[in-house]
Structure formats: C-alpha cells, structure tokens
Amino acid sequence: MSISGLDTATTDRLRLRTALIERIGGYMTSHALAVVADLGFADLIKDEVRDSGELAAELGTHEPSLRRVLRLLAATGITTEPEPGRFGLTPVGALLRSDSPDSLRAFTRVFCSPMWLTAWQGLGSAVATGDLAFDRAKGSDFYTALAADPEFSALFHDAMSEESRVAAARVAAAYDFSGVSRVVDLGGGDGTLIAALLTAHPHLRGTVFDSPNGIADAAGVLEKAGVADRAEARPGDFFQDIPQDGDLYIIKSVFQDWNDEDALALLRSCRDRLPASATLLVVGTVLPETAHPDQAVAYFTDVNMMVMAGGRERTESEFREMLASTGFTVESVRIGAAGPLSMIRATLTGTR
Ligand SMILES: C[S@@+](CC[C@H](N)C(=O)[O-])C[C@H]1O[C@@H](n2cnc3c(N)ncnc32)[C@H](O)[C@@H]1O
C-alpha cells in the first residue's frame, strides 16, 4: 500500500529510509529500556493499564518525561498506549517484570548499563586497531572490574541466570543423564544450571565450579531449589584447577568470553585435569558459517564479546578444530538443542 498521495516507488524508498532510521535509533530504545527496567516500571504496572501521572508519582519521576519515554517504548513494541497518557505492557514488555519466569529485567539492566554502553563507545577504535574496548575504557579487564563492584556483579549474575534458567530446562530435557553420577558445571555462576539439572534428575549429584566472586550466590540458589544435599559450590580457577570427581563436565556460555589463545588454554586445562573417562558438554551459541538475519542475537553476543572481553562466538568448524587440536573427540553436535543454544559433546578417547 502506498503512503497517502505518493507513488509506489517513492513509498518504497521512504520505507527503506525508515527501516534504517529505526535501526539507528536502537541505542535510543536501549536507553529507554534501561530507564524503565531500573525504575521497576513493569513490576509496578503488571498487567494493568495506568495513567502516566499516577505512574510517575509512584515511581518518583518527572511525569512529562516519563510519558514521552513510555510513548517511545509504545512505538517500539514494549508498552501499549490504548488511550492518550495511559500505558500498559505488550507481551514482550512483560518480560521486564521480575516475576516473569522468562524475565529479562536484570539482563536489560546489565546490557543497557553505563558499564556496557561506555565500553561499546569504543567499538570504532576496536574495529580500527583490534584493541579491547572494555579494558581501554575501564583500565582493567571485565572480570576484575566485576570483582571490584559487588552490586553490579550480583546484577550481572542475575542476568546470566535469567538466560540460564530457560536454557537449563532445555539441557535437562535434551541430554541423556541416565549414566551420569556427578555433573560439574565449569564457570557455573550462581548454580542455576546445576539446580535445574538436579531437580529434573534426582539421581544426579552436582558441583558448581566458578571464581569465588562467581559462586557468591550459588549456595542460596542450590538451597532454594532444594538440592543442597546433593550439590556443592566450589571456588577455583578453571585454568589452574578443575574438580576431579565428575563424570560429566558442562561448560555453558563460557568459551565466548575468551580469545582463541585463552579458549585453547581452557580446553588444555580440561584435557589435563578431567578424569580420562569423563565427557565434556559444551553448551553455547554455534554461529552458522555465514551470517543469517534470523540469528541477530548470536551476532549481538559475538560483537559484545569482542567489545567486553576480547572473546568471540564460534562456528561448528571452529569448535571442532579447537577441540580436535586439544585432544578431544567430538561425539555429537546438536545445533539449537538447548534452544537457542547448541550442545557439543566431546570425550578424550572417542569411545565414550
Ligand atoms: C558468561 S558467564 C556464564 C555463567 C554460566 N555458565 C551461565 O551460563 O549462566 C562466565 C562465567 O565464567 C566464570 N569464570 C570466569 N573466569 C573464570 C575462571 N578463571 N575460573 C572459573 N570460572 C571463571 C565467571 O565468573 C562467570 O560465572
């Protein structure tokens, strides 16, 4: 359909311009999302439709400014404005509620935080020189900065567990745990994955292995899930020391943090320290060999890793090469099995 009074060719040209301008405005939407996520707007409004004056009063904000931000979010599919000045949430916006099982509130607050946005301002320099934008902006690497900021660190681990909760249910269902006795989650963060696996498979015992800062909340998560009697949280550095008593070692959403040299060092650490009969299960994004428009999130995380940690997402052939060069045999690659994440199962002998 043409825009009123314009011929089809002109309408098409204007649509193309609008499509690009909407993408340019992505960072404006990110800022607006950060504001409402930080304020707890979705927790306040829940499934109601409310007047912006009331909302501003309860949130302690400047009403005319809040209203304009909510209108921008209505135009980008996060809020609704069924009557002038009255706002609700779309199903996508409802994911900003802390009580949603699929909540992305902490994820939004982290990925739209000043810590992230400041680092991303260095993208141009990273592209020009290959330097690490986060380290340049902050004067330290990401995990050192995280350890120095306990409040942001807790938020970061909340964001990781929001992502993990959904993937954990898929891993629990998609992998055959029948022959497994103890599963060790390397870089397991707050224990969300181990808690889900032990809940789904009552015969399993589990270990969450992470830095002291990384496992700070794990005991509480395991306790809350009712699996603390079968699970432990063990601090350590997976480059130096890996628990020896597991038979399945999961490493989820970790390799992307590291450049090839460090990723290979981590695999060599696994090769040298895992029991000879153990299985390694890599859970994470596997990029297609060529870029795909329906995989935007995978490419967001790829470039995000470049900016924040000097890491990268990898294709199946890149994973296969890294695993083979460190002595692992790839037994299976299941793309999207932990939707949207994939599962790569590898062993040290090729017979397990
Ligand atoms: C991107 S997070 C993924 C967390 C979790 N596996 C998940 O999927 O939600 C990477 C994890 O690796 C941990 N980590 C980083 N360096 C580590 C090291 N040297 N030893 C152990 N864990 C480490 C971090 O603390 C963090 O919890």
The ligand as a MOL file (V3000), in Angstrom:
LIG
                    3D

  0  0  0     0  0            999 V3000
M  V30 BEGIN CTAB
M  V30 COUNTS 27 29 0 0 0
M  V30 BEGIN ATOM
M  V30 1 C 29.2780 -15.6390 30.8570 0
M  V30 2 S 29.3450 -16.3060 32.4550 0 CHG=1
M  V30 3 C 28.4200 -17.8020 32.2630 0
M  V30 4 C 27.9090 -18.3000 33.5700 0
M  V30 5 C 27.0590 -19.5880 33.4720 0
M  V30 6 N 27.8020 -20.7160 32.9390 0
M  V30 7 C 25.8250 -19.3330 32.6520 0
M  V30 8 O 25.7170 -19.8450 31.5380 0
M  V30 9 O 24.9460 -18.5770 33.1190 0 CHG=-1
M  V30 10 C 31.0220 -16.9160 32.5600 0
M  V30 11 C 31.3550 -17.4840 33.9200 0
M  V30 12 O 32.7360 -17.8850 33.9410 0
M  V30 13 C 33.2590 -17.5940 35.2250 0
M  V30 14 N 34.7120 -17.5140 35.1630 0
M  V30 15 C 35.4670 -16.5810 34.5280 0
M  V30 16 N 36.7800 -16.8420 34.7040 0
M  V30 17 C 36.8380 -17.9730 35.4640 0
M  V30 18 C 37.9440 -18.7540 35.9480 0
M  V30 19 N 39.2060 -18.4020 35.6810 0
M  V30 20 N 37.6750 -19.8560 36.6800 0
M  V30 21 C 36.3790 -20.2130 36.9520 0
M  V30 22 N 35.2930 -19.5100 36.4870 0
M  V30 23 C 35.5330 -18.4010 35.7570 0
M  V30 24 C 32.6120 -16.2580 35.5420 0
M  V30 25 O 32.6800 -15.9490 36.9290 0
M  V30 26 C 31.1910 -16.4710 35.0480 0
M  V30 27 O 30.3630 -17.0090 36.0470 0
M  V30 END ATOM
M  V30 BEGIN BOND
M  V30 1 1 1 2
M  V30 2 1 2 3
M  V30 3 1 2 10
M  V30 4 1 3 4
M  V30 5 1 4 5
M  V30 6 1 5 6
M  V30 7 1 5 7
M  V30 8 2 7 8
M  V30 9 1 7 9
M  V30 10 1 10 11
M  V30 11 1 11 12
M  V30 12 1 11 26
M  V30 13 1 12 13
M  V30 14 1 13 14
M  V30 15 1 13 24
M  V30 16 1 14 15
M  V30 17 1 14 23
M  V30 18 2 15 16
M  V30 19 1 16 17
M  V30 20 1 17 18
M  V30 21 2 17 23
M  V30 22 1 18 19
M  V30 23 2 18 20
M  V30 24 1 20 21
M  V30 25 2 21 22
M  V30 26 1 22 23
M  V30 27 1 24 25
M  V30 28 1 24 26
M  V30 29 1 26 27
M  V30 END BOND
M  V30 END CTAB
M  END
